[in-house]
Amino acid sequence: GASLLVEFFGIGFGFFALIASYPYFEALGWARTTVVFSSTVMITTIAILSPLTGAYMDRRSIRVLFIVGGLIMAVGHALLGFAETPLAFQIGAMVLGVGMAGVTVLPNQVLISRWFRSRLGLANGLISAGTVLGGSLSTMVVTLCSETYGRRFAFLVLAACVGVVPPLIGLLVVRDHPSDMGLEPYDEGD
């Protein structure tokens, strides 16, 4: 459940919300390629950081990734919302990508693999559902908030969501290993 919510806000409110915002940035007179390039910047940032994220998780806490990643994502969303130039927009997308590297697929899959020995496919399927559901909701949030209150407000709402939920889940719910709670992985041992 924790990983589902982290994915819901991590990828769902990260990548998909950025896609939904394209019309509002095109209204600033930016070329569609300039706006779409932000997704490339964000995804490339995640790709570059993925090996570092993996190495970090081998030695340190995934919980910290969820906390720090969510807070960095919040900063990225705020930067995107207040961007007035294409360069500022790309920097916001890069910061968003840095945060997403700590809350997206890789950390959640590693966490799930530590907790489940069987039904791993089902567990990963559930967290993937979080991604899709978050994407569905975030596009509506961006659209409704942008149309009603403007894009800055919409991105501040996104920043609040990702800056609160994944960090709180990381702090209050997630444990890196079942042994941290005196448990064994699902379907292992007694």
Secondary structure by P-SEA (a helix, b strand, c coil): caaaaaaaccccccaaaaaaaaaaaaaacccaaaaaaaaaaaaaaaaaaaaaaaaaaacccaaaaaaaaaaaaaaaaaaaaacccaaaaaaaaaaaaaaaaacccaaaaaaaaaccccaaaaaaaaaaaaaaaaaaaaaaaaaaaaacccaaaaaaaaaaaaacaaaaaacccccccccccccccccccc
